[in-house]
Amino acid sequence: MSRRTNNTYPYVRKNIVKGRIYWRFEKGDFRTNLPGPYGSTEFIAAHEAAIERVRLRKSRAATVTIGWLIEQFLGSLRYKSSSAIRRSTLRYQFDWIREQAGDLPFARMKVIHVEKLMSRKAGPSAANGVKKNMSMLYNFAAQKLDYVGTNPAKSAERSKENSTGYHTWTEAEVAMFLERHGAGTKARMALLVALNTGMARQDLCGAGRHMISIRDGQMRIAYARGKTSVAADLPVLPELAEEIARLPPDQNLFITRENSLLPYKVTSFGNWFRKRCKEAGVPGSIHGLRKAGATRLADAGASEWEIASYLAHADTTQARTYTRKANRARLADSGFEKVRKLSNPAK
């Protein structure tokens, strides 16, 4: 049984369990047991500490800013245990949010405010990234900082994105690029490494001879994907092996800055590669080459796990989209072949 006490010690309840008396402080969603006999020095100290905690929580909920919350997240174990690539990406994205809205009170944000923040991004994918990151902050606050308010980012309207995502390079576009950027060029090396290994931009910037080994007479390239830490171990096809053989003896990295042996930064590498695509007259990107490589494998009849191994994915969820598309194309071809035979029974 339990009953509320008088107002000497507010928010304290007396609980009796199996004949034993327990004193419990309850205010809003905050609850804690108070030690010692009722009214003892130990009891009073714990009660005062509980009152102070409630007061601070109420004050903090009204005044804490988005910038402060971002700092708490960046100091968290969740952030620190992420991969280096993931940390770099998150810091870049949160720095933008902090620049735009860092001084705004976190607990007073409404759905309309989140959507206005999203509207400051140029494209739908970037806008949805703001929604995702804001929601991540609210979830972190609820889990780790006792935040009990709503998550306005969760209810913000998503921007409509292209359902197919990044453009997948066609074989014709690959041929156009290789024709424009001949043997021994850095652009050709970048395309062949991305297409033959499925590396993302982050991994390409650090790729080099140190990843190469010879096993059973075959050249192979092995690396762990920066974003997921999933390992990939792939054969090096002849067209890529020829470009690697053309590298200067003192150059370890496949792709380096102009007149330097240093690697590109991820963002500047992406900008550089887009310029090379423009020169070749193709609408390409590095991620589109990953998709093209996976499409090649699927069209050749590769299994989902074979495609996942190429992409350095931990499961086959994404690979399944490529095999399904390839299977649909094959089924369509076989279906039309049956129609052709019915239409031309003599053949």
Secondary structure by P-SEA (a helix, b strand, c coil): cccccccccccbbbbbcccbbbbbbbcccbbbbbccccccaaaaaaaaaaaaaaaaaaaaaacccaaaaaaaaaaccccccccaaaaaaaaaaaaaaaacccccccccccaaaaaaaaaccccaaaaaaaaaaaaaaaaaaaacccccccccccccccccccccccccccaaaaaaaaaacccccaaaaaaaaaaaccccaaaaaacccccccccccbbbbbbccccccbbbbbbbcaaaaaaaaacccccccccccccccccccaaaaaaaaaaaaaaacccccaaaaaaaaaaaaaaacccaaaaaaaaccccaaaaaaaaaaaaaaaaaaaaaaaaaaaacccc
